[in-house]
Every structure is written in structure tokens, then in C-alpha cells.
């Protein structure tokens, strides 16, 4: 840790230290940091964007590059933002704005396998110094107990610690967090209701993105229309998955969650000997023989230990590798004479295993696009998920 701290302090330019000591946080003080940006060296830079009408209205973006000259040229290329829209470029595109780049850190050691992580750490440090992250991120990474106001300047949506590298064989860190970017933009916009600073900019940027995307629906290009409907279906499926996950989690993992029971008269044959309880799209079968009679409601309580097969698992035919092997469901019924009856539920169905695998996936927050590609899963029907019938993987 001392080695990382020493290298980070060495990389930070004296002008950056001087800015921090000055206590000033205005346009002129930031521009005065300066620095040589027309080099092929690696470094951490800051892009200051301010209003020509009022220099107090300014936005800050901290970035990194292995070749500063190439990266700054990309930022200044008017065609680049069109291909790579972002909150940063949206601020640059506002009317009557000016901007300047300054160099915060340079001479970062380039040892193979280490400099990439070090650049992320230094960029993260600079984001915290210049207040360019959302309040939730600053609250997590700055000393505890400090009251942090909403950022009025920040354009960094993703924290630098999440950055992947082009030569990685795996980018699991980025994949794990990239799906939260729209949510993070939403939270940044909700930090204050005042239409000023980066919070108002976030709302404006969100609206611009929505409008541009909605326009694709009426594009004369069939590929644009196809892309629009593909994204809409995926968004609807993701939304449905989130709602399902919330319902399943609250019902099964809640403390004595009360749910209604139904006689299965709509299903012929062996289902006549069952009660059923709906948990989101999942139907939990309750044999009538397991209870003296069934009250209008029962209290669910599930157990889902980490990495352990539960001895009372609901899906009795689950394999050791199935998430369903960890799920046990207990119900408690209260009858008119105020007596209680508690039992562990079991099901011998083969397909129940796949349904419960999906149920556990929802509880544990697995994205729907991952669930659909995982073996031994149950996928519900519905146009919102692009399917007209139930599917088993």
C-alpha cells in the first residue's frame, strides 16, 4: 500500500498540489494548473467546461489516457461525440460554452501489469479531489461522517476503479457494473431538484437521449427501427425481471410474508388435490394432505443458505449444482380456532427444479439476459420478453 501511495504522490504534478493548497475553486485557478498535453505520454487530465456568460457555471471531467495527445484530439474532434455520446460531450455541446484541458498527473510508472491499476487509482483520487463523482460515490470513498452536498460540477458517471483494460482476457468487473450506468445517471439527477450544476445537466442529457432514441422508431431506415424494437423488448424484459425479483425476494425471504392461497379447480387431475400460491410468475404448490385445511392466507418463510444444500429443499430432485438445492420453503397457516400449523414444502417435479433455479437467480439479482443463457432454467411467456410460450433451457 505504501508503494502505491508513494507512486501516486510522485505522479501528481506540483501545480495540482498547489491548486489544492490554495483553497480556490474557480475557473482561473483550475486553468492555471496547465501542463503539456501534446505528448505521447500517459497521464491523468481534467477537462473544464464553463459558460462564456457566467464563468461560475462550470463542469469538470477527469480522464486518463496512455497517449494524451491522441485522447485530447478525440475530445476535440466534432465527429467523435456523435459516435460516443456521453454526459461529458453533452456538456461540451451546450450553447456558448468554452473549455480547457489541464494535466493533473504524469510520469506514471509503466511497469507491465501494474501501471493500469495505478492509473485507475490516481484518476479516482483526482475525481474525489475535484468533486466530479456522484454524491453516493463520494460518500463511499471519502472519510465517514462528512456531510457532502450534491456535486455541482461532476461529469464522471462511472468511477475509475471500474475501468477495464483493452488487453484484459476478461472484463468481468466492467460487465458487472456497466448495466447500472442508466440507474447511476438517474440517481445523479435526483440528488437535487434544482436545475443547476451537473444535476440539471443530467436531467437534460437524459431527455436528449430519450428523444434521440424515440426518433429511431419512425426512421425510414428499417435497421434503425429494428434496433429500436430490440432495445425496447430488452428494456421491458429487464424491467419485468426487476419487478419479479423484488416480488420473489419480498415474498420468500420476508419474515412471515402473508400470501393468498387458491384452490386449483382450474387445473384438472392431480392438481385438484393441491392449493397454490403465486409468487410473481411462479406457482408454489401446496398438497392439501400437508394441512388439515387451508386458511385463506399462509405465511411464507424461505431459507437460502450460501453454497449449502438445504436438507429441506423444496425441489427435491435438484442436483447439487442447482441453485434450487439451496432453497427451502416453510409455510405457517393459522386457522379459525387460532391454532397454527407449520410444514416444509416439497415438490418432486422435474420442471419445478428449473423454475426454482430461476427463482433463486431472481433473488440473487442475476440479470435476465444471463438467466436466459443459463442451462436448467424456466423462462416465463409474454411479449415483453419476446416469447409467446413458456421455455425451459
Secondary structure, DSSP 4 states (H G I P E B T S, - for coil): -HHHHHHHHHHB-HHHHHHHHH---SHHHHHTT----SSSS-EEEEEEEEESS-TTSEEEEEEEESSHHHHHHHHH-TTHHHHS--HHHHHHTSTTEEEEEEEEEE-----TTTHHHHHHHHHHHHHHHTT-S-HHHHHHHSPTT---PPPSSB---S-GGG---TT-S--HHHHHHHTTHHHHHHHHHHS-SSS-HHHHHHHHHHHHHHHHHHHGGG-S-HHHHHHHHHHHHHHHHHHHHHHHHHHHHHHHHSSSEEEE-EE-TTS-GGGGGEEEEEETTEEEEEEGGGSSS--SEEEEEEEE-TT---TT-SBTT--TTSGGGGEEEEEEEE-TTS-EEEEE--B--HHHHHHHHHHHHHHTT--HHHHTTSSS-EE--BGGGTBSS-EE-
